[in-house]
Structure formats: C-alpha cells, structure tokens
Amino acid sequence: MELFDVYPLYELKPVRGEGNYVFDDKDQAYLDLYGGHAVISIGHSHPHYVQKVSEQVAKLGFYSNSVLNDLQTELANKLGALSGCDHYRLFLCNSGAEANENALKMASFYNGRSKVVAFKKSFHGRTSAAVNVTDSPYIQAAINRTFQVDYLPLNDLETLEKSLAKEDVSAVIVEGIQGVGGIYVADPEFLLATQALCKKYNTVLILDEIQSGYGRSGRFFAFQYAPGLEPDLISIAKGMGNGFPIGGLLLHPKFEAKHGLLGTTFGGNHLACAAGIAVLDVLYQDQLVQNAAEVGAYLIDELSQMEHVQEVRGEGLMIGIEFGFNTAKLRKSLLFEQKVFVGSASNANVVRLLPALSLGQKEADLFLEKLDHALQVSGNLQPA
C-alpha cells in the first residue's frame, strides 16, 4: 500500500533528537528552530520526559474514560497552578483541531447560535468546524461550510462591533498570536475590548492558544499580555505533550457540565497524561517560560538589526521574520547547507521560528550566524 501524498517532502530523514538538535540517518546534526510545528516544547528526548513516558507505557498505556484516572487529575492540577487558570475546568482530547471543534460546539450549546467570527490569516485546524473557521478556502470542502463565518481584520475593533451588534454570533475565535498566517500579534487592547463586546452581545470568546500557549510567547498563554483578560474557552495542544498527541480545552466556570455534551475515546489516556505531566514538570523545574521570554527578546532584537530583514514579529520564542522576497530558497539553504530547521508561513515572505523553550543564547547566536551566512548567498534573495 502507498501512502497518500499529503505534503511535499524534503529528502531528509530524522531518526533521533537530543535537546535542540535532531540527527538524520547519516548522523548529521541539525539545529532545530522549528520544533516540528511548535510541538517540541522542552527539547528532544528530555530525560525526565523519557523516564515518565517509559514507566507509564510499561504499566498501563490506555484504558477507557469510564473509570477513574488519577493522572488526569494530576495533569489538571499542575496545569492550573502553572498557567494561573486553576478556576477553569479541563477537557482532554487528542489534538488542537479537536480542541477547537469542541470549543465551537460548547459555544453553540451555550447561546444556541451558529454564526462565528474568525480573523483573516487565521488557522484553527482541519476537522469540520475548525476548518470552516480557518481562513483558507483551499482546505475547505463543501461539507465543511455548514455555518456562517465572518472573517474580519485582526485588531479592527470597529468592524468587529458591527458584526457582533447583530446579536447572532455564537463565538469569536482568535489566536493569541496568529501562527500559520505569519506571526501576527493580537493587540492586548483589542483583546480586552473584544472581551467586553462579547459580554455585551452574549457571544463566547474562544482563545486559540494551540500554537502560542504553553509558554511559547514568554507567558504561559499569549493572551496574558492583556492583564484582566479571561476568555470563556481556551484551546491547547502542540507543546502540551512534547510530541505525544494530546490536546485540551479549558472551560470557564460559566459552562455547566452535563454528561453527553463532550466525549472522547483516546483523550486523556494514561500515556498521554504521563507525557503531559512530564512537560509541565520540566517547564516548572527548568523555568522554561522565563527562558522563552529572555532568549526570545534577545533573538527579536538581534534579528531586527539584520540586513534584508523588513520586520520581526512575535513574542518569546514564537517569531516571524519577514523579508522582501519569497523565502523558499532561503529556507532550503538553511536546511541543506546550514543544517538548520526553520518554518514557513502562508505569507511566503516569512520565516517562522518555533524552537523548544529550552533554546539557549549560545544556540540563538549560532542560528543568527547561520542565517547571516545564508543571506549572503545572493541566490537566496531571488524570487523562488
């Protein structure tokens, strides 16, 4: 049987990882500034993570959610304490798309509406409702377009109020920092005003922290750059399991739990919880959220001074570097010549940096050196 052709693939085969490096089948080391789509949060093969996952799989990898699982409680308690959101309740699932799917469903249960406001350049997942609120018609099938979505400009409060004033919007879904779109930051003032409008018009505010959460922005959640913001629903995934599939939805106490509203077979399984607990342990013990803030600020400052860089956006270790040219050749040069993984964006002129939160200044300086070298090759600055 052949694999279905989903992505264009680089001719490169990683076989192991250690810290902020991955190694291919020829034992060539690559500096990882992408973390496999922002998934690697504490570094590859962290000893505590390896130990916790190994011990759990040797005991019990999975059983039904119809029985008690103390690991779920431990995960929820540690997440609440570290994030500052301990008054929320946690629903565990398997991915970011599932988290957003359930967030949209809970919003509709709450107010009985179906229309959603999302934002241009957004990305919220590839399942049915999640893809319908993602600003990419190319990945939406006809069957996905089952409810109305208004795509509005990010940080445009006047346009948002005009939409909400019709009082038919179930939810506003917004990324704390837009990732796939090219690292566009939601202004704190805009988020606070959005919260006020949502309360005024009985609309549910969903913060998609799937890519920007779990310390990546230098705060546990990117929305915490807006003091006083308290979203109704917060979706999480990516860095939550350091590579093990796990997602979640944080629900404000305003939502009443009823049996049958939400459900999952694999969500919150024993092995996933062990991975999630290990990540939280390392984030806390190694102060990785603070490290992301410090190393990220250093990188943003240094990148802003580099030749050919037009703009640097982001917070912490969620960084978008915009150039005045298509970056396909530059990214390929970084990968195959400089041995550095970076990411692309739907904006072809943007390079995304999403390294593990353990990235040190020495590794940041090495990346800056390699980027500068790649930029000196004139062919990398030409249209792809």
C-alpha positions as CSV (number, residue, x, y, z in Angstrom):
1,M,0.0,0.0,0.0
2,E,1.2,3.5,-0.9
3,L,0.9,6.5,1.4
4,F,-1.5,9.2,0.4
5,D,0.5,12.2,-0.9
6,V,-0.2,14.9,1.7
7,Y,2.8,17.1,1.9
8,P,5.8,18.0,-0.3
9,L,8.7,16.2,1.4
10,Y,12.3,17.2,1.9
11,E,14.8,14.5,1.2
12,L,15.8,14.2,4.8
13,K,15.1,11.5,7.4
14,P,15.5,12.5,11.1
15,V,16.0,9.4,13.3
16,R,16.8,10.8,16.7
17,G,16.8,14.0,18.7
18,E,18.7,15.5,21.6
19,G,17.9,18.8,23.2
20,N,17.7,21.4,20.4
21,Y,19.1,19.2,17.7
22,V,17.8,16.4,15.5
23,F,20.0,13.9,13.7
24,D,19.4,12.2,10.4
25,D,20.1,8.7,9.3
26,K,23.7,9.7,8.4
27,D,24.1,11.1,12.0
28,Q,24.2,14.7,10.7
29,A,23.1,17.1,13.4
30,Y,20.6,19.9,12.6
31,L,19.8,22.8,14.8
32,D,16.1,22.7,15.4
33,L,14.5,26.2,15.3
34,Y,11.1,24.8,14.3
35,G,10.2,22.1,16.8
36,G,8.1,20.1,14.4
37,H,5.4,22.8,14.1
38,A,5.9,24.2,17.6
39,V,5.3,20.8,19.1
40,I,8.7,20.2,20.9
41,S,8.4,22.4,23.9
42,I,11.0,21.0,26.4
43,G,13.6,19.7,23.9
44,H,14.1,16.3,22.2
45,S,14.5,13.3,24.4
46,H,14.5,15.2,27.7
47,P,15.5,12.6,30.4
48,H,12.5,13.3,32.7
49,Y,10.1,13.0,29.8
50,V,11.6,9.8,28.6
51,Q,11.5,8.3,32.1
52,K,7.9,9.2,32.8
53,V,6.6,8.0,29.4
54,S,8.6,4.8,29.6
55,E,7.5,4.0,33.1
56,Q,3.8,4.6,32.2
57,V,3.8,2.6,29.0
58,A,5.3,-0.3,31.0
59,K,2.4,-0.2,33.4
60,L,-0.7,0.9,31.5
61,G,-0.9,2.8,28.3
62,F,-4.6,3.1,27.9
63,Y,-8.0,2.4,29.4
64,S,-11.5,3.8,29.0
65,N,-12.6,7.2,30.3
66,S,-15.5,5.4,32.1
67,V,-13.1,4.6,35.0
68,L,-11.0,6.8,37.4
69,N,-7.7,8.1,36.1
70,D,-5.6,9.9,38.7
71,L,-3.2,11.0,36.0
72,Q,-5.9,13.3,34.5
73,T,-6.4,15.0,37.9
74,E,-2.6,15.4,38.4
75,L,-2.3,16.9,34.9
76,A,-5.2,19.3,35.5
77,N,-3.9,20.5,38.9
78,K,-0.4,21.1,37.6
79,L,-1.7,22.9,34.5
80,G,-4.0,25.1,36.6
81,A,-1.2,26.0,39.0
82,L,1.4,26.8,36.3
83,S,-0.9,28.7,34.0
84,G,-2.8,30.7,36.6
85,C,-6.1,29.3,35.2
86,D,-6.9,27.0,38.1
87,H,-10.5,28.1,38.2
88,Y,-11.1,26.7,34.8
89,R,-12.0,23.1,34.1
90,L,-10.1,20.8,31.7
91,F,-11.5,18.6,28.9
92,L,-8.8,16.4,27.4
93,C,-8.7,15.4,23.8
94,N,-6.0,14.4,21.2
95,S,-5.3,17.5,19.0
96,G,-5.7,21.2,18.5
97,A,-8.3,20.7,15.9
98,E,-10.4,18.6,18.3
99,A,-9.9,21.2,21.0
100,N,-11.3,24.0,18.7
101,E,-14.1,21.7,17.4
102,N,-15.3,21.2,21.0
103,A,-14.9,24.9,21.8
104,L,-17.1,25.9,18.9
105,K,-19.7,23.2,20.0
106,M,-19.7,24.4,23.6
107,A,-20.2,28.0,22.5
108,S,-23.2,26.9,20.4
109,F,-24.6,24.9,23.3
110,Y,-24.3,27.9,25.5
111,N,-26.2,30.5,23.4
112,G,-28.0,28.5,20.8
113,R,-26.4,30.3,17.9
114,S,-24.3,29.1,15.0
115,K,-22.5,32.1,13.3
116,V,-18.8,32.6,14.1
117,V,-16.4,35.5,13.8
118,A,-12.9,34.5,12.9
119,F,-10.0,36.6,11.6
120,K,-8.1,36.9,8.3
121,K,-4.9,34.9,8.2
122,S,-6.3,32.5,10.9
123,F,-5.6,28.8,11.2
124,H,-7.7,26.7,13.6
125,G,-7.4,23.1,12.4
126,R,-8.5,20.6,9.7
127,T,-11.6,19.0,11.2
128,S,-15.1,20.0,10.0
129,A,-16.0,23.1,12.2
130,A,-12.3,24.0,12.8
131,V,-11.5,24.2,9.1
132,N,-14.7,26.2,8.5
133,V,-13.3,29.0,10.8
134,T,-9.8,28.8,9.1
135,D,-9.1,31.5,6.6
136,S,-8.1,29.2,3.7
137,P,-10.9,28.2,1.2
138,Y,-8.4,25.8,-0.4
139,I,-8.7,23.3,2.5
140,Q,-12.5,23.7,3.0
141,A,-14.7,21.1,1.3
142,A,-18.3,21.8,0.7
143,I,-19.3,19.7,3.6
144,N,-17.3,21.9,6.0
145,R,-19.3,25.1,5.1
146,T,-22.2,24.3,7.4
147,F,-22.4,27.6,9.3
148,Q,-21.7,31.2,8.5
149,V,-18.3,32.7,9.3
150,D,-17.3,36.3,9.2
151,Y,-13.6,36.8,8.5
152,L,-12.6,40.1,9.9
153,P,-9.3,42.0,10.0
154,L,-7.3,41.4,13.2
155,N,-7.2,44.3,15.6
156,D,-10.0,46.2,13.9
157,L,-12.5,46.9,16.7
158,E,-15.0,48.9,14.7
159,T,-15.6,46.1,12.2
160,L,-15.9,43.6,15.0
161,E,-18.5,45.5,16.8
162,K,-20.6,45.9,13.7
163,S,-20.6,42.2,13.3
164,L,-21.4,41.4,16.9
165,A,-24.1,44.1,17.2
166,K,-26.4,41.9,15.1
167,E,-26.6,39.6,18.1
168,D,-26.5,36.4,16.0
169,V,-22.8,35.5,16.6
170,S,-22.2,32.4,18.7
171,A,-18.4,32.8,19.2
172,V,-15.4,34.9,18.4
173,I,-12.4,32.7,17.9
174,V,-8.9,34.3,17.9
175,E,-5.4,33.2,18.2
176,G,-3.3,34.9,20.9
177,I,-0.6,35.1,18.2
178,Q,-1.5,34.0,14.7
179,G,0.9,31.3,13.7
180,V,0.4,29.8,10.3
181,G,-0.6,33.2,8.9
182,G,2.9,34.6,9.6
183,I,3.1,35.5,13.3
184,Y,0.7,38.4,13.7
185,V,0.1,39.5,17.3
186,A,-3.4,40.4,18.6
187,D,-3.1,43.8,20.4
188,P,-3.8,43.5,24.1
189,E,-6.2,46.4,23.9
190,F,-8.1,44.8,21.1
191,L,-8.4,41.5,23.0
192,L,-9.8,43.3,26.1
193,A,-12.2,45.3,24.0
194,T,-13.3,42.1,22.3
195,Q,-14.0,40.5,25.7
196,A,-16.2,43.5,26.6
197,L,-18.1,43.3,23.3
198,C,-18.6,39.5,23.7
199,K,-20.1,40.1,27.2
200,K,-22.3,42.8,25.8
201,Y,-23.7,40.7,23.0
202,N,-23.8,37.3,24.8
203,T,-21.1,35.9,22.5
204,V,-18.5,33.4,23.6
205,L,-14.8,34.3,23.4
206,I,-12.5,31.5,22.4
207,L,-8.8,32.0,22.7
208,D,-6.9,29.6,20.4
209,E,-3.6,29.0,22.3
210,I,-2.7,25.8,20.4
211,Q,0.5,27.2,19.0
212,S,1.0,30.3,21.2
213,G,0.3,28.6,24.5
214,Y,2.3,26.6,26.9
215,G,5.0,29.2,27.5
216,R,5.9,29.8,23.9
217,S,5.1,33.5,24.0
218,G,7.1,34.1,27.2
219,R,3.9,34.0,29.2
220,F,2.1,30.7,29.8
221,F,-0.7,31.9,27.4
222,A,-0.2,34.7,24.9
223,F,-3.5,36.3,26.0
224,Q,-1.9,37.0,29.4
225,Y,-0.1,40.0,27.8
226,A,-3.6,41.6,28.2
227,P,-4.0,41.8,32.0
228,G,-7.5,41.2,33.1
229,L,-8.5,39.1,30.0
230,E,-10.4,36.0,31.0
231,P,-11.5,34.0,27.9
232,D,-14.6,31.8,28.1
233,L,-12.7,28.9,26.4
234,I,-9.0,28.3,25.8
235,S,-7.9,25.6,23.4
236,I,-4.5,24.0,23.8
237,A,-2.4,21.2,22.1
238,K,1.0,21.3,20.3
239,G,3.6,21.8,23.0
240,M,1.4,20.1,25.6
241,G,2.9,16.6,25.1
242,N,6.3,17.4,23.5
243,G,5.4,15.2,20.6
244,F,2.9,12.8,22.1
245,P,-0.6,13.6,20.7
246,I,-2.6,15.4,23.4
247,G,-4.9,18.4,23.3
248,G,-7.3,20.1,25.7
249,L,-10.0,22.7,26.3
250,L,-10.1,25.0,29.3
251,L,-13.7,25.9,30.2
252,H,-14.7,28.8,32.3
253,P,-16.9,28.0,35.2
254,K,-19.8,29.7,33.4
255,F,-20.2,26.5,31.4
256,E,-22.3,23.9,33.2
257,A,-21.0,20.3,32.8
258,K,-23.6,17.8,31.6
259,H,-23.0,14.2,30.7
260,G,-23.0,13.7,27.0
261,L,-22.0,17.3,26.0
262,L,-18.4,16.3,25.3
263,G,-16.7,12.9,24.9
264,T,-13.6,11.1,23.7
265,T,-12.2,7.6,23.3
266,F,-8.5,8.4,23.4
267,G,-8.4,11.8,25.0
268,G,-6.7,11.9,28.4
269,N,-5.4,8.4,28.2
270,H,-2.8,7.2,30.7
271,L,0.2,7.5,28.4
272,A,-0.9,10.9,27.1
273,C,-1.3,12.2,30.6
274,A,2.1,10.9,31.6
275,A,3.6,12.9,28.7
276,G,1.7,16.0,29.6
277,I,2.7,15.8,33.3
278,A,6.3,15.4,32.3
279,V,6.2,18.5,30.2
280,L,4.7,20.6,33.0
281,D,7.3,19.3,35.4
282,V,10.1,20.4,33.1
283,L,8.5,23.8,32.3
284,Y,8.4,24.5,36.0
285,Q,11.7,23.0,37.2
286,D,13.8,24.5,34.3
287,Q,11.9,27.8,34.3
288,L,11.4,27.5,30.5
289,V,8.6,30.1,30.2
290,Q,11.0,32.7,31.6
291,N,13.8,31.4,29.3
292,A,11.5,31.7,26.3
293,A,10.9,35.3,27.2
294,E,14.5,36.1,27.7
295,V,16.0,34.3,24.7
296,G,13.1,35.3,22.5
297,A,13.6,39.0,23.3
298,Y,17.3,38.7,22.5
299,L,16.6,37.0,19.2
300,I,13.9,39.5,18.2
301,D,16.3,42.4,19.0
302,E,19.2,40.9,17.0
303,L,17.1,39.9,14.1
304,S,15.6,43.4,13.8
305,Q,19.1,44.7,13.1
306,M,20.0,42.3,10.4
307,E,20.3,43.3,6.8
308,H,17.5,42.3,4.4
309,V,15.0,41.8,7.4
310,Q,12.0,44.0,6.9
311,E,10.1,43.2,10.1
312,V,10.3,40.9,13.1
313,R,7.0,40.0,14.8
314,G,6.1,37.9,17.8
315,E,6.7,37.3,21.5
316,G,9.0,34.9,23.3
317,L,10.1,32.0,21.1
318,M,7.2,32.5,18.6
319,I,8.9,34.7,16.0
320,G,8.1,35.7,12.4
321,I,10.9,37.2,10.2
322,E,9.6,39.0,7.2
323,F,11.8,39.6,4.2
324,G,11.2,41.4,0.9
325,F,11.3,38.2,-1.1
326,N,9.9,34.7,-1.2
327,T,11.9,32.7,1.4
328,A,11.7,29.3,-0.2
329,K,15.3,29.3,-1.4
330,L,16.5,30.8,1.9
331,R,14.7,28.1,4.0
332,K,16.1,25.4,1.7
333,S,19.6,26.8,2.1
334,L,19.3,26.9,5.8
335,L,18.2,23.3,5.9
336,F,20.6,21.7,3.5
337,E,23.6,23.9,3.7
338,Q,23.5,25.4,7.2
339,K,21.8,22.4,8.8
340,V,19.0,24.4,10.5
341,F,15.3,23.7,10.6
342,V,13.0,26.7,10.3
343,G,9.4,27.1,9.3
344,S,7.3,28.6,6.6
345,A,4.0,30.5,6.7
346,S,1.1,31.2,4.4
347,N,2.9,34.5,3.8
348,A,5.7,33.3,1.6
349,N,8.0,36.1,2.6
350,V,8.0,35.0,6.3
351,V,10.3,32.5,8.1
352,R,8.8,31.2,11.3
353,L,10.9,30.3,14.4
354,L,9.3,27.9,16.9
355,P,12.1,26.2,18.8
356,A,11.9,24.4,22.0
357,L,11.6,26.7,25.0
358,S,14.9,25.4,26.3
359,L,16.8,27.2,23.5
360,G,19.9,28.9,24.9
361,Q,21.6,32.1,23.9
362,K,24.6,30.1,22.5
363,E,22.2,28.3,20.1
364,A,20.4,31.5,19.3
365,D,23.8,33.1,18.3
366,L,24.6,30.0,16.2
367,F,21.4,30.4,14.4
368,L,22.0,34.2,13.8
369,E,25.4,33.3,12.4
370,K,24.0,30.7,10.1
371,L,21.1,32.9,8.9
372,D,23.6,35.7,8.1
373,H,25.7,33.3,6.1
374,A,22.7,32.1,4.2
375,L,21.6,35.6,3.4
376,Q,25.0,36.4,1.9
377,V,24.3,33.9,-0.9
378,S,22.7,36.1,-3.5
379,G,20.6,33.3,-4.9
380,N,18.7,33.0,-1.7
381,L,17.4,36.6,-2.1
382,Q,15.8,36.0,-5.5
383,P,12.2,35.0,-6.2
384,A,11.6,31.3,-5.7
